[in-house]
Amino acid sequence: MVKKLKRLLIGRPLKSNEIQGQKLNKLKALAILSSDALSSIAYGPEQILVVLMTIGAAALWYSLPIALGVLILLIALILSYRQIIYSYPHGGGAYMVAKENLGMNFGLIAGGSLLIDYILTVAVSVSAGTDAVTSAFPTLHPWSVWIAVIFVVIITLLNLRGLTESATFLAYPVYLFIIAIVGLILIGMFKVATGQVTPEVHHTFGQPIAGVGLFLLLKAFSSGCSALTGVEAISNAIPNFKNPAPRNAARTLIMMGCILGCLFIGSVLLVYWYGLAPMADQTILSQLAESVFGRNVFYYIIQAVTALILILAANTGYSAFPQLAFNLAKDKYMPRPFTVRGDRLGYSNGIITLGICSIILIIIFRGQTDSLIPIYAVGVFIPFSLSQTGMIVKWLREKPKGWVNKLITNLIGAFICYLILIIFYITKFQNVWITLVFIPIVVFIFHKIHQHYLAVADQLRIDFAQPIRDIKATDNVIVVPIAGITKVVEQSLVYAKSLSDNVIAVYVGQSPEQIEKMEREWKEWDPGVRLVTLHSLYRSIVTPLSKFIDTVKWKADQNGATVTVVIPQFYTKKWWQRLLHNQSGVLIRAALVRHANIVLATVPYKFKR
């Protein structure tokens, strides 16, 4: 039943040689990897205006030069990540750049920040999309948390089905959003150009406003840079592209940058020309759509596709998180299961982990993730800054052809990114201080995982010069725990006697009468194996058996012998029938597995009915 349900939800398993069919072309990649960045059009311009409104509506004209500054940073980031794509074609983005040029700790800071950021991407995006749905249908508001959880489960299942299937399904809402916003901007610009929007509705551009200082402008600029979240996702997911992967990824990045830049500047310009200001009960994008179209079908189309892309922005995390987790796991800083491809050739462990972590966040914060947005932005700009710095070090060290222009690009990007980080920590310290604690904890966990893998490798490594120790069968001591005289025990004793002549059957009784009965029946049966009986005063089987095996092990060590515990275990035909039996074999195995240098072997006996 479970297998059939799995096939229904995620589809048939794919062969390893079908992996090329799961690679993305540029159009699908643009949809699946750019949804986070493009969805920021719904809130990026508004973040600038919210800060400027603390002075007054007259200060809103400053949004235009601030938007120009955001555009300059976007261009620097796009050019930088394009260089990263060609320099590090196997993916990993900021993690790989920082690791190779700044050192492993900086790489782990970048990687850990991005992993946290992708989890926040899913939680924040789905919660924002859910808010849009419950705003349209207020009766659903009490169920908003569970609606958000259902959305996460659906997106997780789509990604478990494979990249191409999820990209095919998710491409439509993304391209509908792009077409809708482009239409909104073009029609709005047409109305401005034809005089249908009077200049009196907006304040004069360039008019000095009292109270507007450098600090306020920098704060508004840093808030507007939230529109750049998700820009790095393509550089992390290069292996997901069709060949030639680096070239296709680079072109997709340029396409995304051009679309994002045009939509961002266009929307900011229109908001200024229409004289719009932030409102508590209506978003800027909603106001803009209403001003351009009125409350007609086109307005509701804008609202619908905006809600859709806010939810689907989570998919950027599903595309980039598993690939980044794979790179960290390959370097032994995350658990090895993150390197394993699932039935549909995706890194399913990474996809499932991301879904579970996002659901936990949504439940903890009851779907109100506004307080997470500053952490979300900081989580992006830490790897932005480290990747820019890493590329600066790379150009200074290698000095390839044309390196000066590349260096200048990264210097500008690094300066702006560090400036934004400083502004975030100064202006929103009460929200983002947790990153100063949490990221070091994540890096510490990475190092503990790495130390474990190094210790395991050191203990498993074989010295080829040292000959294999030859153990004679007669040196083996075989211990067979038994609960009675049954076919399961008979089969286990036959197997044990084939390994060694030194076999001991051990019976743990809870009363002298039980022990006396077992000794009598054993003598009558006479299997040719010595029986040792133990009296358990506290009705425990595991404790006296464990002590006995310790004694046998101590004696065996004196003679250089090996101790093997053969555990008889029967298996019922139906899974539910296991609940009707004691799990003594499982308990014994769980207790003995902690003993050093003891071999455990299970002899299964499967019932036919």
N, C-alpha and C positions, 0 to 999 in steps of 0.2 A: 504494500500500500504506500509506504513512504517513498519507495523507488518510483512508483507510477506518478505520485504527486510531484516529485522532483522533476521528472521528465515533462510533466504538464506545465510546470511553472518556468523552467529554464531551458527546456528543449533537449534534443538528443545530444549525447557527447560528440565532440568533434575530434577527428584524428589530428595528431601533431602536425602532419604535413598540410593541414587545411588552414594553418595560421595566416598565410598570406590573404586568405579570403576574409579574415577578421581585421585587416588593416584598413585605415581610413583614407579616403581621397580628400582633396583640399576642401570641397564643399561640405562634406559631412564633418570633417575635423573642425572647420570654422564654426559649425553649429554646436558641436559637443564640447569644444574647448574654449569657446568665447562667450558662452552664455553668462558666466559670472561677470566678466568685464562689461558686456553690453547691457546687462540688467542694471548696472550702476547709473545709467542714464535716468533711471526712475528716481534716484535719490541723490546723486552726486551734485548737480546744480543746486538743489534745495539746501544741501549742507552749507554751501557758501552763503546763501541768502540768510539762513538762520543766524549765522554769526554777525553778518552786516546789520541785520535788523535790530541788534542790541543798541545801535546808535540811532537808527531811524530809517524810514523808507527812502529818504534823500540819499542815503549812503549806498543804495543798491546798485548804482552805476559802477561801483568798484568791482562788481562781479565780472565785468568785461575784461579788464587787465588781469584779474586773478585767473579767469578761465584761460587767457592766453598763456599765463605761467604754467598752468596745469597741462596745456597742450605741448609746451616746450619740454616739460618733464616726460610726457608721454612719448614724444619723438625720441628723446634720449634713451628711454627705457626700451623702446622698440628696436632702435639701432643696436643697443647693447646686447639685448637678448638674441638678436639676429646673429651677432658675432659669437655669442655663447652656443647657439645651435650648431654652427659650423665647427667651432672649436671642441665641443663636447657632444658629438652626434649620437651618443648612446643614452642621452637623457640625464636627468638628475638636476639640471638647472643650477640654481644658486648653491645647492649642496656640493655638487661636483666642482664648481668654480672655487668656492671658498676652501674646500678640502685640499685641492691641489695647489692653490696659490697662497693661502693664508694659514694652513695647518688644519689638522683633523678637528680640533675643538671648535674652530670657527665654522667648519663644515657642519658639525653636529648642531651648532646653534642655528645655522640656516635651515638645516633639515628638520630639526625639532620645531622651529617656528612655523615652517610651512605645513608640517603635519597637523599642528594645532589649528593653523589657519584654515586648512581644508575641512576639518571637523566643524569649525565655526561657520565656514561657508555654507555647509549643508544646513546646520541648525538655524542660522540667521535667515538664509534665503527662504527656506520652507516656512518658517514662522511668519516672515513678511508676506509671502504669497497667501498663507492661510488667513492673515489679517485682511487681505484684500477680498478673499472669498466671504469671510464672516461679515465684512462691512456691507457687501452686496446682499447678503442673506443673514440679517441680525439674529434670527432664531437659532442659527448654528453656533453662535458665539460661546455658549457653555461647553460645547464639544470641540473647541478650537485645538486643544492639546492633542486629542485623539485624531482629529483630522490631519494635523501636521504629522503625527506618527504614521498614519496610513499613507500619506504622500511619500514619506521617507522609505517605507516598505516597498511601495510601487516602484520608485526610482531604483532602489537596491535590486529588486528582481529584474528590472529592465537591463541593468548593467551586468547582472549575472548571466543573462542570456547572450551576452557578447557585445562588443563595441559596435559592430555594423548594425545590429538590430536596434540597439538603443539609439544610435545616431540617426538611423532612418526615421524612427518614430519622433525623436526630439527635434529634428531639423525643421519640421513644419512650423512649430510655434516660434522658434528663433527667427526664421526668415519672415514670418508674418509680422513679428515685432519690428524688425528692421524696415520692412516696407511701410508699416503703419507710421512709424516715427519719421521716416523720410517724407512720406506724404504729408504729415502734420507740418513739418518744417517748410516744405516747398509751398504749400497752400498758405501758410502763415506769412512767409516771405512775400508771396504774391500780393497778399492783402496789404502788407506794409508798403510795397513798391507802388501799388496803385492808389495809395492814399486812403484806403478803407480803415486804417488805424491812425487816429490823430496823434501828433507828437506830444500833445498835452498830457497824455496818460502816463508818460514816464518822465523822470527827473532828468535835468540837463547833464549831459556827459561832461566830465571834467570839473564840475562845480566842487570847490573845496568844502569839506564838511568838518565842523568842529568835533573833536573827539576821536577822529579816525587817525590812529597812529600806526607805526610799523608793526607793533605787536599784534594789533587787531587784524591787520591785513595778512600777516603771516599765519595767524590762527585760522582765518577764513580760507587761506590757501591750503593749509594742511587738511582742513575739513573737506575741501573740494577734491583733494587727492584720493579720497575714498572711491572716486570714480575709476581709479587705476587698479583696483583689486582684480586679480585674475589674469593680469597681463603675463605673468610668468608661467602660466599653466602649460602653454605650448612647448616651452623649452624643457619641461619636465617629462613630457609625454612623446618625445621624438620617436621612440620605437613603435608607437601605435600607428605611424604613417606608412602609406605605401611607398615602395622604393621609387626614386631615391628619397629616402626619408628626410635627410637634412634639408634638401632643397624644397621639398613640399612643405615641411614645417616652417621654413623661413618665409616662403611665399604666403602661407596661411597667416603667419604673424603680421606681415605687412598689411594684408587684407583687413585683419582685425583692427590694427592700429588706425588705418585710414577710415574705416567705418566708425570706430569709437570716437576718433577725433572730430569727424564731421558732425556726428549726432550730438556730441557734447557741446561744441561751439555753436552749432545751429540752435539747440534748445536754449542755451544761455542767452544768445542774441534775441531770440523771440521773447523770452521771459522779460528781458529788459524793455523791448519795444512795446510790449503789451502792458508794461507797468505792473507786473504781478509781484505779490509779496507772500511769504509763507503764512499759512493759516492752520489753525489747530485741527480742523475737521476736514481738510481737503489738501491733497498733495499739490505741489507746483505743476506736475505733469497733468494732473486732472484739471487744474485751473486753465492751463494752456490749451488743452484739448477743447474745453468748454468755450474759451474765448475765440478759438479759431472756427470750430464747427457748430457750437451751440449744443444743447442737450439732445442730439439726434443719434441715429444709429452709428455714425462714425465715432462719436464720443465713446459710446459703449464698446465699440470694437477696440479702441485705444486702451480702455480700462481692462478689457478681457485679456488682450495679449500682454499687457503689462503684468497682470497677476500671474499669467502663465510663465512668463520668462523669469519672474522673481522666484517661482517655485523651481523651475528648471535650471536656474543658475547653480543649484546644488550639484548638477551633473558635472560641472567642471571639477569639483572635488573628487567625484567618483572616477574621473579619467586620470587625474594627476596623483592622487593619494596612493593608489596601489603601485604605480610605477616608482614613486619616490620611496615607498616602503620597501620595494624590491631592491633598489640600489643600496639602501641602508642595510638590509638583511644580507645582501651579497658581500658587504664589507664587515659582516658579523656584528652589527650594532643594533639589529632588530631580530626577532625570532626567525629562524630558518623557514617556517611555514609560509612566510610572506614571499618566498621565491618560487612557490609552487603554483603552476597554472591549474585551473579547475577544468571541469568538463567542457566548458565553452571557450577554453584557451585564454580566459582572463585570469588575473590574479585575484581569485575569488575570496581568499582569506582577507586581503586588504579591503575589498569591497564590503564584505560582511562586517569587518571591524569598524569601518567608517560609518556604516549604517547604525550599528549598535551604539557607538559613542555619540552620534548625533541625536539618536532617540533619547539617550540618557540626559543629554544637555537640555533638550526640549522639555522633558518631564520635570527636571530639577527647576528650570526657570519658568515653568508653566506657560511656555510659548512666548513669554515676554522677554525677548533677547536684546532689547535696546541697549542694556548695559554692557552687552558683549561687543557691540559695534566698535568702540574705541580699541579694545583688545584685538579685534579682527583686523583693524587698520594697522596697528603696530606690528602684528604678526606678519603682515605683508611687507612693511617697509624695513624690517630687520634683514630679511634675505635680500631685498632690493639693494640695500646699502652694502651688504657683504659681497654680493655678486659684482657690484660696480667696483668695489675696492679690489676684489680678486682679479678682475680684468685689468685694472691699472697695474697691479704687480706683474701680471702676465706680459703686458706690452713692454714694460720697463725691462723685464728680464730677457725676453726673446727678441724684441725689436724686429718684427717681420716687416715686409714691404708695406708702406702706408700706415705704419704704426702710430705716427704722430696724430693723425686725424682721429683714429680710434681712441687714442689716449685722451684727447680733448673731449670727445663724446662721453667717455666714462667719468672723467673728472667733473664735468658739468652735472651728470647724473648723480654721482656720489655726493657732491656738495649739496644738491637739492634734497636728496634722500636723508642725509644726516641732519640737515636743517629741519626737515619735517619731523623726524624722530625726536629731536630736542624740543620742538614746539609741542608735540604730543605729550611728552613727559612733564613739561612745565605746565601746560594748560589743563591737562586731563589726568594728572597724576593719581587722583583718587579713584579713577577707573582702570588705569593701565599699570599701576604699581605691581599687580599680581604677576605680570610678565617677568619682572625682575626676580621673582621667587620661582615661578613655575618652570620657566625655560631652563634654569640651572638644574632643577630636579630632573627634567626630561633628559638633559645631557648626562647627568649622573647615572640614570637608569641605562642609557646607551652604553656607558663605560662598564657598568656591572655586567650587562649582557655580553659585551666584548670580552671581558675578563673570563667569564664562564666558558665561552667558546675556545679561548686560547688555552685554558686549563684542560678542557676536554681533548683538544688536539694534542697537547703535550703528553697526556696520559695514554692516548690511543696510538701515538706514533710508534712504528716498529723500527727496531734497530736491525738492519739487514745483516750485519756482521755477527749478530748473536744467534746461535742455532735454536730451533724450537725445542722446548723441553719435552722429552719423550716420557709419557706416562703409561705404564702398563695397566691393563684392564683389572688386574688383581689389586692395584693400588686404590681403586675407586671404592668409596663407601657409599652405598645407596640406601637412603632412608625413605620408606614408603608409609606416610600417615594413612591409617585406615579407620573406617567407622563401623565396619562389620565385615562379614564374609559374603561378598557379592561378585557378580561377573565383572563389575568395574574394577574391583580389587584384584581379581584373578588376572585380568588383562594387564594391569599395571605391574603385578609381580612378574609375569612372563617377560615383560619389557625390561624390568629392572635386572632380572637374572641374565638377560642377554648382554648387559653392560658389564656386570661384575659378579664374582662369586660371593662377595661380601655385601649381602642385602639384609637390611633390618626393617621389619614391619613394626610400626609403633601405633599402639592403641591407647587413647586417653579415656579413662572411665571416670564417672562421677560418683561411683560407689564401689565398695569391695565386691558386692554381688555381681555387678556388671563385669568387673575385671575377671572374677572367677569363672563366669559363664563364657567369656571370650576365650580365656586360656583353655577351657575344656573343649570348646568347639574347634579351636585352632589345632589342638592336638589330634582331634578326631579327623579333621580335614587333611592335615599334614602336607602343606604345599612345599616343604623343603626349604623354608625360610624361617629364620629366627624371629620370634615375637618378643617385643618389649612392651610391657604394660605400665602406664603411668596413672597415678591417682590424682584427680583434680579436685582439691578441696573447695575451690571457688567456682566450679562448673565451667571453667574456661578451658577451651581446647588449645588455643594458640599459645598461652603463656607457658604451660609445662612442656609443650612440644618444642617451643623456641629454646627453652633452657636445655632440653635434652640435646638438641642439634648443636648448641654452643659447646656442650661437652664433647660430642662426637667430633666437632670441628677442631677443637683443641688437640685431641688425641691424633687426629688425622694430620694436623700440621707438624707434629713431632716426627711423623714418618714420611712427610712429603706427599701425602695422598690427597685426593680430591673428594669433596663431599657433594653428592647430588641428591636433591630431594625430588622424588617422583610423586606428583600429586594426582590421584585418581579423580576424574571429573566427568560426570555424565551431563548430557545436553538433551533437553526435552525437544519434542518435534515442533511445538508451538511456543512462541515467545512468552505468552502469558502464563504458561505452565511452570516457568522458572520461578514465578512468585510463590508457588505452592511448596517449594523446597528450601531447605537451609542452604546458604551459600558458604559452607565451611571451606571449600576449596579456594574460593576467592579470598576469604579472610586469611587463610594460611599463607597464600601467595603474597598478599599485601604486607603481612608481618615479616615474612622471610626475605622479601626483596631488599630489605635494608641491611641484611647481614652481608658482611664482606666475604667475597670469594666462595660463595655457595652457588652451585648450579641448580636452577629450578627447571623442571620439565613437567609438562602437563600431558597426561595420557587421556585423550577424550573418548568417551563412549556415548554414541549417539543413538537415542531411541528411535525406532522405526514407526511407532504408533503412539 
